[in-house]
């Protein structure tokens, strides 16, 4: 059964811009993250692999997944943070 979206607290949208070479140390979120890059390339590293996210691509990061991000070029990204119960079919 899918939980209904009950209010703006269920989904959070955030836009950020990072300079070339910026690095976000390992961290995790209690919500799942859909990460989308408008410009530059983001290199996302988890304990199970490394992914390069070029412009106009997206990456799904499940809730509580430790990850770090390194920027190549100026990276302009958007994130949606969703309560895991909203999309139970996603990993």
Secondary structure, DSSP 8 states (H G I E B T S, - for coil): ------SGGGEEEEEEEE-TT-EEEEE--SSEEEEEEEEEEEEEEETTEEEEE-TTEEEEE-TT--EEEEEEEEEEEEEEEE-GGGGTT--
